[in-house]
């Protein structure tokens, strides 16, 4: 499974705090304040994303995939860092933006532009709590299941998403499930940024679809 988001963001918080302390020791008190604030935000995210707490609603992402102004201001060091990291990771990795794992069922990373979406005007299941729904893809059917990266959705959310996806597939609409960074598309291992999300959703979908369509 690798290191979870709470550990990674906790390390980031510590590094930012050390940067704050170092700049302050050099007399750059004003310059050090943004580092302190970013450290506190990262520390809060690290706590909220810990498996024992698992509170993705902390960031305030709405059901339509947007973030309220208060969230964009309060959590700006984290939210914009994640967006930049996602874009850079995609550029450097060279991975395909999506993969078809079954007929009409696609998985991938955050669709930051229409050209990275699968064909066929797919319905989108968004399994992120830190990335916004891109306005350019707002015409697609959309369901948001806010989930921390490297964490699984709640069982009730998985059930709701499977029912929603089954209804869309009954209408012959393709389904695109995405997390923050996508996954390496090896279905034998289901590893990647939110492999557990994919695994449980696909497993549930595989059992539910034949019963609902047959």
C-alpha positions in Angstrom: 0.0 0.0 0.0 2.9 2.3 0.6 3.0 5.4 2.7 -0.4 7.1 3.2 -1.3 10.7 2.7 -1.4 11.5 6.4 2.3 10.6 6.7 3.4 12.4 3.6 1.5 15.6 4.4 2.7 15.3 8.0 6.3 15.3 6.7 5.5 18.3 4.5 4.1 20.1 7.5 7.3 19.4 9.4 9.5 20.6 6.6 7.5 23.8 6.2 7.7 24.4 10.0 11.5 24.0 9.9 11.7 26.5 7.0 9.6 28.9 9.1 11.9 28.5 12.1 15.1 28.9 10.0 13.8 32.0 8.3 12.8 33.5 11.6 16.2 32.7 13.1 17.7 34.7 10.3 15.5 37.7 11.1 13.0 37.3 8.2 10.0 37.4 10.5 7.5 38.6 7.9 8.8 36.2 5.2 8.5 33.3 7.5 4.8 33.8 8.2 3.5 32.1 5.0 5.6 29.0 5.8 4.1 28.8 9.3 0.5 29.1 7.9 1.2 26.5 5.2 2.7 24.2 7.9 -0.4 24.5 10.1 -2.7 23.8 7.1 -0.7 20.7 6.2 -0.7 19.5 9.8 -4.5 19.9 9.9 -4.8 17.9 6.7 -2.5 15.2 8.0 -4.7 14.8 11.0 -8.0 14.8 9.1 -6.7 12.3 6.6 -5.5 9.8 9.2 -7.4 6.5 8.9 -8.7 6.8 12.5 -10.3 10.2 11.6 -10.8 10.2 7.9 -12.7 13.5 7.5 -12.6 14.4 3.8 -15.4 17.0 4.2 -12.8 19.2 6.1 -11.9 20.8 2.7 -15.6 21.7 2.1 -15.9 20.3 -1.5 -19.5 20.6 -2.6 -21.5 17.9 -4.3 -21.1 19.7 -7.7 -17.4 19.5 -7.4 -16.7 23.1 -6.5 -15.1 24.6 -3.4 -16.6 27.5 -1.4 -14.6 30.7 -1.1 -13.8 30.2 2.5 -12.2 26.8 1.7 -10.1 28.2 -1.2 -8.8 30.9 1.1 -8.3 28.8 4.3 -6.8 25.8 2.6 -5.1 27.5 -0.3 -1.6 26.3 0.5 -2.8 22.7 0.3 -5.4 22.9 -2.5 -3.2 24.7 -5.0 -0.2 22.6 -4.1 -2.2 19.5 -5.0 -3.3 20.9 -8.3 0.2 21.9 -9.3 1.6 18.5 -8.2 -1.1 16.7 -10.2 -0.3 18.6 -13.3 3.5 18.1 -13.0 3.1 14.4 -12.2 1.0 13.8 -15.3 3.5 15.7 -17.4 6.5 13.8 -16.1 5.0 10.3 -15.8 3.8 10.0 -19.4 0.9 7.8 -18.1 -2.3 7.6 -20.1 -5.0 9.7 -18.6 -7.4 6.8 -18.4 -7.7 3.1 -19.1 -10.7 1.0 -20.0 -10.9 -1.9 -17.6 -14.2 -3.3 -18.9 -16.5 -2.3 -21.7 -17.8 1.2 -21.0 -15.9 1.4 -17.6 -12.8 3.6 -17.3 -10.5 4.6 -14.5 -7.9 7.3 -14.4 -6.7 10.5 -12.8 -8.2 14.0 -12.3 -9.6 15.2 -15.7 -8.3 18.8 -15.8 -9.3 19.2 -19.4 -11.9 17.7 -21.8 -9.2 16.0 -23.9 -8.2 13.7 -21.1 -11.7 12.2 -20.7 -12.7 8.8 -22.2 -14.8 8.9 -25.4 -18.6 8.7 -25.4 -19.5 11.5 -23.1 -19.0 9.5 -19.9 -20.6 9.9 -16.6 -18.0 10.9 -14.0 -17.5 9.5 -10.5 -15.1 11.9 -8.7 -13.3 10.2 -5.8 -11.3 13.2 -4.7 -11.8 15.7 -2.0 -9.0 18.1 -2.9 -9.4 18.7 -6.6 -12.2 20.7 -8.3 -14.5 19.7 -11.1 -13.2 21.4 -14.2 -15.7 23.8 -15.7 -14.9 22.5 -19.2 -16.3 19.1 -18.3 -19.3 20.4 -16.4 -21.7 19.1 -19.1 -21.1 15.5 -18.1 -23.3 13.6 -15.6 -21.4 13.8 -12.3 -21.2 12.3 -8.9 -18.8 13.3 -6.2 -17.6 10.9 -3.5 -15.1 13.0 -1.5 -12.2 10.7 -0.6 -8.7 11.4 0.6 -6.0 10.2 -1.7 -4.8 6.7 -0.7 -8.0 6.1 1.3 -11.2 4.2 0.4 -14.7 5.7 0.3 -17.2 4.8 3.0 -19.3 1.7 2.4 -22.4 3.8 2.1 -20.8 6.1 -0.5 -19.6 3.0 -2.5 -23.2 1.6 -2.5 -24.6 5.0 -3.7 -22.0 5.3 -6.4 -22.6 1.7 -7.7 -26.3 2.3 -7.9 -25.8 5.6 -9.7 -23.3 3.9 -12.1 -25.7 1.0 -12.8 -28.4 3.4 -13.8 -26.0 5.2 -16.2 -24.8 1.9 -17.7 -28.5 0.9 -18.2 -28.7 4.0 -20.3 -25.6 2.9 -22.3 -23.6 5.7 -20.8 -19.8 5.0 -20.2 -18.5 5.4 -16.6 -15.3 7.2 -15.7 -14.0 6.8 -12.1 -11.2 9.0 -11.2 -9.1 9.7 -8.1 -6.4 12.4 -7.8 -3.5 10.9 -9.7 -4.9 7.8 -11.3 -3.4 4.4 -11.0 -1.1 2.1 -12.9 -3.6 0.0 -14.7 -2.7 -3.4 -13.5 -5.9 -5.0 -12.3 -4.1 -7.8 -10.6 -2.6 -5.4 -8.0 -4.8 -2.3 -7.9 -2.1 0.0 -6.7 -1.7 3.7 -7.3 -2.9 6.8 -5.6 -6.3 5.5 -4.7 -6.1 1.8 -5.6 -8.4 0.8 -2.8 -11.1 3.1 -4.0 -11.0 1.5 -7.4 -10.8 -2.0 -6.0 -13.9 -1.7 -3.8 -15.9 0.2 -6.4 -15.1 -2.1 -9.3 -15.7 -5.2 -7.2 -19.1 -3.9 -6.1 -19.9 -2.8 -9.6 -19.0 -6.2 -11.0 -21.4 -7.9 -8.7 -24.2 -5.4 -9.0 -24.3 -4.8 -12.7 -25.4 -8.3 -13.8 -28.2 -8.3 -11.3 -29.5 -4.9 -12.3 -29.2 -5.3 -16.1 -30.0 -9.0 -16.3 
